[in-house]
Amino acid sequence: MKKKTKTISATLLFLVSLLIFSKPAFAQDAISLSISPPIFEIMIMPGKEYKTEFNISNQSGSTILTPKIVVFTPKDEFGNVTLTSIPAPQWVKYNPNSFSLDSGNSKSFSVLFSPPKDTAEIDYYLSLVFETDSPTDLLVDNSSLYTAKIASNILLSVNLDGNPIKSAEIVQFNAPIIADSFFGKLNYSIVLKNTGNSFWKPIGKILLGENGALNLAPQNVISGYTRNITCINNENLIPCTLDKKPFLGKVDAVLEFSIDEDPQIYNQKTTTFVFPFSLTIVLVLSFFVLLLTRRRRRRHS
């Protein structure tokens, strides 16, 4: 069994469901919850079990939380997800009872994964969700009240030998064919598809020759889906952008990456021709202005 946890700062997404009340309701203080880890990754063999702990913290007023684990599906190519009403498999075990969490306190929450020996060797994409029991007025003195949800995504791969099939397809690696030397940045668009049966992360770069390189962000791409990949700089996600372009010439960019520990290298090339269009236009316009000015002077002389 392999276990991986993604150590990123817990930038937390609150998912809210709108509740319209016909009768007046008293507003509570805004809810401020955090959960760690925000993403949990695990590979487990059928017939084995693994127990892990999540930590839920409350930095606002006391509240009652109800836990549940449901299936999620990708919402788009940017890593956003949609929570479904489909519960986790029965072999994902946890305490579904509500509990109270006082202000400033934290609670450890246990989840046990114990897939039977006949469990299908596929990925299971789940979300551990904590939902407040009472509506909260997020905007203050607003008649529309909300219940708050916070979730940690679980990427669970069930595999017998620890070597699931992993493969990728470069759906898109684009840049402008022509770019101006002075205006705008040179942006690269990357979309990758997971054609295997288990989630993976791309590990690689956009190689730009004498212009350096851009590091790809190791973002999860789940089986059967595509994802728009950004770049990374000192753990900060950034656009895949070349800020300083040459004055004149071409920029060859090579996308090159592997997926997790797989030795196969994927690559694709794109070329952009850089020309000082704005400077050329200014020079041409200046030439015509100068030419017209001389003609007018000749007419008046």
C-alpha positions as CSV (number, residue, x, y, z in Angstrom):
1,M,0.0,0.0,0.0
2,K,1.2,3.5,-0.9
3,K,0.0,6.7,0.8
4,K,0.6,10.2,-0.5
5,T,-0.5,13.4,1.1
6,K,-0.3,16.7,-0.8
7,T,1.2,19.3,1.5
8,I,-0.2,22.6,0.3
9,S,-1.5,25.5,2.3
10,A,-5.1,25.0,3.1
11,T,-6.8,27.5,0.8
12,L,-10.3,26.4,1.6
13,L,-13.3,26.5,-0.6
14,F,-16.7,27.1,1.0
15,L,-19.6,25.6,-0.8
16,V,-22.8,27.2,0.1
17,S,-26.4,26.2,-0.5
18,L,-29.1,28.9,-0.5
19,L,-31.9,28.7,2.0
20,I,-34.8,31.2,1.7
21,F,-36.9,31.5,4.8
22,S,-40.4,32.8,4.9
23,K,-40.1,33.7,8.5
24,P,-37.5,36.0,10.1
25,A,-34.4,34.3,11.4
26,F,-31.7,35.4,13.7
27,A,-28.3,35.8,12.1
28,Q,-25.2,34.0,13.5
29,D,-21.6,35.2,13.2
30,A,-19.9,34.3,9.9
31,I,-18.5,30.8,9.9
32,S,-14.8,30.3,9.6
33,L,-13.7,26.7,9.3
34,S,-10.5,25.0,8.1
35,I,-9.7,21.4,7.3
36,S,-6.4,19.6,6.9
37,P,-5.3,18.0,4.7
38,P,-7.3,19.8,2.0
39,I,-6.4,17.0,-0.4
40,F,-5.7,13.4,0.6
41,E,-4.3,10.8,-1.8
42,I,-4.0,7.1,-1.2
43,M,-3.3,3.9,-3.1
44,I,-4.5,0.7,-1.4
45,M,-4.6,-3.0,-2.2
46,P,-7.9,-4.9,-2.1
47,G,-8.2,-6.8,1.2
48,K,-6.0,-4.3,3.0
49,E,-7.1,-1.4,5.2
50,Y,-5.8,2.0,6.1
51,K,-6.9,4.6,8.7
52,T,-6.2,8.3,8.5
53,E,-7.1,11.4,10.4
54,F,-8.5,14.7,9.2
55,N,-8.4,17.8,11.4
56,I,-11.3,20.3,11.4
57,S,-10.8,23.7,13.1
58,N,-13.3,26.4,14.0
59,Q,-12.1,30.0,14.2
60,S,-15.6,31.5,14.6
61,G,-18.6,31.0,16.9
62,S,-19.6,27.5,18.2
63,T,-21.4,25.4,15.6
64,I,-22.7,22.0,15.0
65,L,-21.2,20.1,12.0
66,T,-22.5,17.0,10.2
67,P,-20.0,14.9,8.3
68,K,-20.5,12.9,5.1
69,I,-18.4,11.4,2.4
70,V,-19.8,11.6,-1.2
71,V,-18.5,11.1,-4.7
72,F,-17.3,14.1,-6.6
73,T,-17.0,14.7,-10.4
74,P,-14.9,17.2,-12.3
75,K,-16.8,20.4,-13.0
76,D,-14.4,21.9,-15.6
77,E,-10.8,21.7,-16.8
78,F,-9.6,24.0,-14.0
79,G,-9.7,21.6,-11.1
80,N,-13.1,22.6,-9.8
81,V,-15.4,19.8,-8.7
82,T,-19.1,19.1,-8.3
83,L,-20.3,17.2,-5.2
84,T,-22.9,14.6,-6.0
85,S,-25.4,12.9,-3.7
86,I,-23.8,9.5,-4.3
87,P,-22.4,8.2,-1.0
88,A,-19.0,6.7,-0.7
89,P,-18.6,2.9,-0.9
90,Q,-19.6,1.0,2.3
91,W,-16.0,0.0,2.9
92,V,-15.2,3.7,3.5
93,K,-16.1,3.9,7.2
94,Y,-16.5,7.0,9.4
95,N,-18.8,8.3,12.1
96,P,-21.7,10.1,10.4
97,N,-23.1,11.6,13.6
98,S,-23.2,15.4,14.0
99,F,-20.9,17.0,16.6
100,S,-20.5,20.4,18.2
101,L,-17.3,22.4,17.7
102,D,-16.7,25.3,20.0
103,S,-14.9,28.5,18.9
104,G,-11.2,28.2,18.7
105,N,-11.3,24.4,19.0
106,S,-10.2,21.6,16.6
107,K,-11.3,18.0,16.2
108,S,-9.6,15.0,14.8
109,F,-11.9,13.0,12.4
110,S,-11.1,9.4,11.5
111,V,-11.8,7.7,8.2
112,L,-11.1,4.0,7.6
113,F,-10.5,2.6,4.1
114,S,-11.0,-1.2,3.9
115,P,-11.8,-2.4,0.3
116,P,-12.7,-6.1,0.1
117,K,-10.6,-8.5,-1.9
118,D,-13.1,-8.4,-4.8
119,T,-13.1,-4.6,-5.1
120,A,-12.7,-3.3,-8.6
121,E,-9.2,-1.9,-9.3
122,I,-10.3,1.6,-10.2
123,D,-10.1,5.1,-8.8
124,Y,-12.7,6.5,-6.4
125,Y,-13.0,10.3,-6.2
126,L,-14.6,11.3,-2.9
127,S,-15.1,14.4,-0.8
128,L,-15.2,14.5,3.0
129,V,-17.8,17.3,3.7
130,F,-18.6,19.0,6.9
131,E,-21.9,21.1,6.9
132,T,-23.2,23.5,9.5
133,D,-26.6,22.7,10.9
134,S,-27.8,26.3,11.2
135,P,-28.2,29.0,8.5
136,T,-25.7,31.8,8.6
137,D,-26.2,35.4,7.4
138,L,-23.0,35.9,5.4
139,L,-23.9,39.5,4.3
140,V,-25.4,40.7,7.6
141,D,-29.1,41.8,7.8
142,N,-29.7,39.8,4.6
143,S,-33.0,37.9,4.3
144,S,-31.1,35.1,2.4
145,L,-29.3,32.8,4.8
146,Y,-26.8,30.1,4.0
147,T,-25.5,26.8,5.4
148,A,-21.8,26.5,5.0
149,K,-19.9,23.5,3.8
150,I,-16.2,22.8,3.8
151,A,-14.6,19.7,2.0
152,S,-11.4,17.8,1.7
153,N,-11.1,15.9,-1.6
154,I,-10.0,12.2,-1.4
155,L,-8.2,10.6,-4.4
156,L,-8.4,6.9,-3.7
157,S,-6.8,4.3,-6.0
158,V,-7.5,0.6,-5.5
159,N,-4.8,-1.5,-7.1
160,L,-3.5,-5.0,-6.5
161,D,0.2,-4.5,-7.3
162,G,0.7,-0.8,-6.8
163,N,1.3,-0.2,-10.5
164,P,-1.9,1.1,-12.1
165,I,-2.0,1.9,-15.8
166,K,-1.0,5.6,-16.3
167,S,-0.9,7.3,-19.6
168,A,-1.4,10.8,-20.9
169,E,-2.4,12.7,-24.1
170,I,-1.5,16.3,-24.9
171,V,-4.8,17.7,-26.0
172,Q,-3.5,21.2,-26.4
173,F,-0.2,23.0,-26.3
174,N,-0.7,26.4,-28.0
175,A,0.9,29.8,-28.2
176,P,0.3,32.8,-30.6
177,I,1.8,32.1,-34.0
178,I,2.9,35.8,-34.2
179,A,3.6,38.2,-31.3
180,D,4.6,41.8,-31.0
181,S,8.0,42.5,-29.4
182,F,6.7,45.3,-27.1
183,F,3.1,44.7,-26.3
184,G,1.4,41.7,-24.6
185,K,3.0,38.6,-23.1
186,L,3.6,35.3,-24.7
187,N,1.1,32.9,-23.1
188,Y,1.1,29.1,-23.4
189,S,-2.0,27.1,-23.1
190,I,-1.7,23.5,-21.9
191,V,-4.5,20.9,-21.7
192,L,-3.7,17.3,-20.8
193,K,-5.9,14.2,-20.8
194,N,-5.7,11.2,-18.5
195,T,-6.1,8.2,-20.7
196,G,-5.1,5.6,-18.1
197,N,-7.1,4.2,-15.2
198,S,-5.5,6.1,-12.3
199,F,-4.9,9.8,-11.4
200,W,-1.5,11.3,-11.9
201,K,0.5,14.6,-11.9
202,P,2.6,16.0,-14.7
203,I,6.2,16.5,-13.8
204,G,8.1,18.7,-16.3
205,K,8.7,22.0,-18.0
206,I,8.2,24.2,-21.0
207,L,11.7,24.5,-22.4
208,L,12.3,27.9,-24.1
209,G,16.0,27.6,-25.2
210,E,17.9,30.7,-24.4
211,N,14.8,32.2,-22.8
212,G,14.9,29.7,-20.0
213,A,12.1,27.4,-18.9
214,L,8.7,27.4,-17.2
215,N,8.0,24.8,-14.5
216,L,4.7,22.9,-14.8
217,A,2.5,22.8,-11.7
218,P,2.1,19.2,-10.5
219,Q,-1.7,19.3,-10.6
220,N,-3.8,16.1,-10.4
221,V,-5.4,14.9,-13.6
222,I,-8.0,12.2,-12.9
223,S,-8.8,9.2,-15.0
224,G,-10.8,9.9,-18.2
225,Y,-10.8,13.7,-17.8
226,T,-8.8,16.6,-19.1
227,R,-7.3,19.5,-17.2
228,N,-5.8,22.9,-18.0
229,I,-2.3,22.9,-16.5
230,T,-0.7,26.0,-15.1
231,C,2.9,26.7,-14.1
232,I,4.4,27.2,-10.7
233,N,7.1,29.4,-9.2
234,N,8.1,28.9,-5.5
235,E,4.9,26.9,-4.8
236,N,2.8,29.7,-6.3
237,L,0.6,28.9,-9.2
238,I,1.2,31.3,-12.1
239,P,0.2,31.5,-15.8
240,C,2.5,29.8,-18.2
241,T,3.8,33.1,-19.6
242,L,7.1,34.3,-21.2
243,D,7.4,37.9,-20.0
244,K,10.5,39.0,-21.9
245,K,10.3,38.3,-25.6
246,P,13.2,38.7,-28.1
247,F,13.1,41.9,-30.3
248,L,13.0,39.9,-33.5
249,G,13.0,36.3,-34.4
250,K,11.3,33.1,-33.3
251,V,10.7,31.4,-30.0
252,D,10.6,27.7,-30.0
253,A,8.8,26.1,-27.0
254,V,8.9,22.5,-26.1
255,L,6.5,21.0,-23.6
256,E,8.2,18.1,-22.0
257,F,6.9,16.1,-19.0
258,S,6.5,12.6,-17.4
259,I,3.7,11.5,-15.1
260,D,4.6,10.6,-11.5
261,E,7.3,8.0,-11.5
262,D,6.6,6.7,-15.1
263,P,9.8,6.9,-17.2
264,Q,7.9,7.7,-20.4
265,I,8.5,11.3,-21.7
266,Y,5.8,13.2,-23.4
267,N,6.7,16.2,-25.6
268,Q,5.3,18.6,-28.1
269,K,6.7,21.7,-29.8
270,T,5.2,25.1,-30.8
271,T,6.8,28.1,-32.5
272,T,6.0,31.8,-32.2
273,F,7.4,34.5,-34.5
274,V,8.2,37.7,-32.8
275,F,8.3,41.0,-34.7
276,P,8.2,44.7,-33.6
277,F,4.8,45.4,-35.2
278,S,4.1,48.4,-32.9
279,L,7.5,50.0,-33.6
280,T,7.1,49.4,-37.3
281,I,3.7,51.1,-37.3
282,V,5.0,54.1,-35.4
283,L,7.9,54.5,-37.8
284,V,5.6,54.2,-40.9
285,L,3.1,56.7,-39.4
286,S,6.0,59.0,-38.5
287,F,7.3,58.8,-42.1
288,F,4.0,59.7,-43.6
289,V,3.5,62.6,-41.2
290,L,7.0,63.9,-42.0
291,L,6.3,63.5,-45.7
292,L,3.0,65.4,-45.5
293,T,4.6,68.1,-43.5
294,R,7.3,68.6,-46.1
295,R,4.7,68.8,-48.9
296,R,2.8,71.5,-47.1
297,R,5.9,73.5,-46.5
298,R,6.7,73.3,-50.2
299,R,3.3,74.5,-51.2
300,H,3.5,77.5,-48.9
301,S,7.1,78.4,-50.0
